């Protein structure tokens, strides 16, 4: 007589430009044991990642939700690699390969924002919607979207953080911080862009400082652009910058004004905080791990 089926254990990696968040869980309804490690050099960071996960295996599958740009094409010899990132030393780094080699299990790989969008659509703020988008505003700005259950991809993953944004007149002298595009969305509203302009994070500015409305205006433009493209039922705004008190309400107000009543979705119902708070990427890694396990079984 066979015994009860073993409960699968999943390894989770949310690889960010500032820190890696690692996790282990047996499923959505189970606790997640987590650890954070600083993103330093690739060799040091990957070694620390493998060491911590090695203390909690074996795994049925691992989900890797990574900062980008990243190679997502399984047919590419560079699948699982970071590509031309502005983060020094990390371009062309293989993240998925060391995990597969060490643990001998399927690895699900996608960008952190694609994974977060999938988790939010499946289990969080986007439940019940045909389409949703997720934007993270932090060290960089990235975005992912899910439409009818499928993560949006074309030649590669979306680069929503690099959309062009109309410069505010009060910002006319600011060149932007993006090394590729200057004053794109990331170059204007990311954490480093805010510090470059004001000398401190947005959370450190007084509540009546005009910088709050300036950044909210750029994010509102991004939201309206996404609505005009595919009318998502929800746009979740996450990341460290969005932890600024009152910022979401400012974005909602400005997006409502920019929409002019034309778009089907109203800003106050479409724009929202992530259902998983700061853990959307980690739950996204869980969705990737479950998908990799299912694909391997099929």
N, C-alpha and C positions, 0 to 999 in steps of 0.2 A: 504494500500500500504506500503510495507516495505521500509525502508530507505536504504542508501548505506551501503555496508558491512564494518564492522569495520576493520581498518588496524591493523594487528597483531603487537604487541610490543614484542621484544625479549630482555631478559637479557643475558649479556655476562660476563663470568668470565675466565680470563687467570691467572691461579694460578701458580705462580713461586716461586722458593726458596728464592728469595730476595724481591719480591713484587708481589702483586695481582693487575692486571689491570682489572678494571670493566667497563662495557659499557652497553648502552641501544640504540637500534635502531629499525627501522621498516623494514629494508631491506638493501640489498647491495648498492642500489643507494641512500640511505638516510644517513644523518650525524649520527655519533656515538658520543653520549655524554659519556665522559670517566672520570674515577677517578683512582688514584693509592693509594694503602694502603700498608704499610710495612708488610712483612711476619715476624711476631713475634711469639707468642705462638699460638697454634691452637684456643684456646678459644677467645683470643683477636682478632685474624685475622678474624675468622668466624663471630664474633659479628659485627665487622666493615663492613664486606662484606654484611651481612644481613641488617644492618642499612642503608647503602647507596642505595642498590637495593630497599629497602622498600620505599624510597622516590620517586621512579620512576615507580613502578608497577601500575596496575597488568600486568602480562606477559602471552602471549600465550604459551611460552616455554622459557627455559633457556639453554644455552650452557655452559658447564664447561670443559675447556681445562686445564688439570692439569699436574704439574710435577709428576714424577713417582719415583719408580714403583707404578702402580695402578691396582686395580682389575676391569677388564672390562667385565667380564662374568655376564650377567644379571641374570643368574640362581644362582649365588653365594650370600650367605647372606652378603658377604663383598663387593658387587658391590658398586662402588662409593667411596671406601676407598683408601687412600694412604697405601701402604704396607711397606716393609722393607727399607725405605729411610734412607740414612745416615744423613739427616737433623735432628738434635736433637729435640726430642719431638713430631715429626710428624708421626712416624710410627703408622699404624692402625687408622689414623684419618679419620672419615667419613666426606666427603665434599659434596657429592650429597644429602645425607639424609636431612640435615638442609635446603637446598634450596627447596626441594620438600615439606617438612613439612610447611615451612613458606609461600610459594607462591602457593601451590596447583596446580602446572602445570607440564607438562612433562619436564624432565631434560635429555639432551643429554650429555653423559660423555665419554671422551677419554683423552689420553695423550695430552699434549700441542703440541708435535711434530707431532703426528698423525693428529691432527686437523689442524695444520699449513700446513702439506703436502696436506691435502684434499682441503683446501682453495686455495693453490697455484696451485694445479692440476686443480681445477674447474674454478678459476677466475684469477689466477696470472701467474707466470713464467712458469708453466707447462701446460698451455692450449694447446690442440692439440697433446699432447704426450700420448702414451699408458701407459707409466710408468714414475714416477718421485720420487725422494727422497728429503727429507728436513732434513738438519742437523742444529742444533743450538749449538753454541759454546759460552758458557758463564759461569755462576756459576758451571754448570755441562755441559755435552755433551749428547745430545739425538738425535735420528733420527726416522723418520717415512717414510713410502713409500705408494704410491697409484699405483695399477696396474689394468688397465682396469676399473677404477672407484671405485675399492674396496680398502679400507685401509688394509694394510698388517697386519695380525694377525696369530698367531699359537696357542701354549698353552697360550700365553699372547702376549703383544705388543713387538715389537723389542727393543733390548737394544744395539743399534748401538754404543753408547758411550763407551761400555765396550768390543769392539773388541780388539784383541791383535795387537799390532803395533811393528814393528822392531825398537829397540832402536838405536838412532843415536850414533856414537862413542863419540861425544862430550858430550853426556848425560849419559855416562856410570855410573857415580856416583850418578845419581838421581833415587831414589826408587819409585817415583810416589806418588800421593796423594790420590788415590782411596782407601778407607778403605777395600774394598773387593778384589781388584785385583792389587793394586799397580800401575805398569806402563802400564795400559790399555790406550786407547785413552783419556778418561776423566782424568785419572791420570797423563797424560803427557801434554795435550794441553788445559785443561780448564783454566778459569780465576784464580782459586786458585792455580793450578799447576804452572802457569806462575809466580804468585807472590811468591810462595814458592821457586822457582828457582832463580828469578832475583830480588826479593824484591820490585817489582812494576808491575803495569799492562803493557801489551804489548804496549799500546798507549804512555806510558811514556818513553819507550826506544828510544834512538837516531835512526834515519832511517837506519844508517849503522851498527846497532848492530846485531851480528850474531843470536840473539834470534828470529828475524823475520823469517829468513830462516829455523831455527830449527822447529818452530811451523808450518810454512807453509808446511814443509816436512811431519810432522805427519798428517796434514789434507789432504795432497795429497795422502798419503798412504790409508787413509780412503776412499777417493773418488775412487781410483782405485779398492779397495776391493768391493765397491758397484757396480762399473761398471762390474767387473768380475762376480759378483753374478747374476745380472739381467739386465744389460745394460739399465739403465734409460735414457730417452731422456734429462732429466734435473736433476741436483743436485743443489738445492738452499742452500746456506750457510748463515745462519743468526746467531743472538745472538750478545752479547756485544763485544766479542773478535773480531768478523769480522768487527767491526766499525773501526778497526785500518787501517789507510790509507795505501794503497798498498798491504794489506795482500791477498786479493782475487787474484790479479795479480800474486803474488808469488806462491800461491797454484796452479793456472792454469799452470804456467810454470813448476813447479815440477811434477804435475800430467801428463803433456804432456810427460815429459822425462821418467817417470816411466812406462807409457803405452806402450812405445816402438813401437807405430804405429800399434799395434795388435788389440786393441779394436775398435769396430765400431764407437763409439762416440768419437769425438775429444774434448779434455779438454776445448778448448776455446769456444766451443758451448754448451757443456754439463754443465759445472760449471758456476753458475751465482748467482747474488744477488737475494733475494726474491722479487717478484713483489710488495708485500705489505710492503716492508721495515721492520720496527720494529713492524708492526701490523699484521703479518701473524697469530700469535696465536689468536689474538682477532677476526679476520675474520674467523679463524677456529672455534672459539666458535659460531659464527653466523651459520656456516654450520652445526654444531652439533645441535643447537637450531632448525633450519629449519627441520633437519632430525627427531628430536624427535617429532615435531609437526605433520609431515607427518605420522610418524609411529603411533601416537596416533589416528589420524583421520582414519587410515586404519583399 
